[in-house]
Amino acid sequence: MAFPKVGKFAPVNLGHMRANGCRDLVVYCTSCHTSWTLNVGHLSDGTPIKSLGDRIACARCGRVAADIQPDWERG
């Protein structure tokens, strides 16, 4: 059975996240397993969420490139 082709979606941005009631991101360092909450209220709505992970350095180990996702629990 062949699956239908799905078009390419635009990256999820901070505006999409905020429209659904979420204001913070959870950042997780895959190197030292540290996680923290990051308020992104100062960034524009058009900022793609995935692009932020490549810019954030872990304060504990210094590694750049983290896993990042909306903090749906805190909102």
Phi, psi and omega in degrees: 000129180268137178270143179291148178289139179251135179293166179279131179266151174291147180297147177290131182243176183296330177296319177298316182298313182294325179297337179260015172088011182254133183244345184237162175243150171259128180249133182231123177273118181283349180278308184248003175063033175267143175227152179205164178262139182234123175276128183243029182297336182276351181267153183288157180299331183280359181288120177292136182298316182300327182292337181289328181298331180279354184249347187265129177257140178289131180289339182275309185249346177086358181292136176262143182097101182236161171278135184222140179205159178299144178268082184292335181290318181273330180084000000 
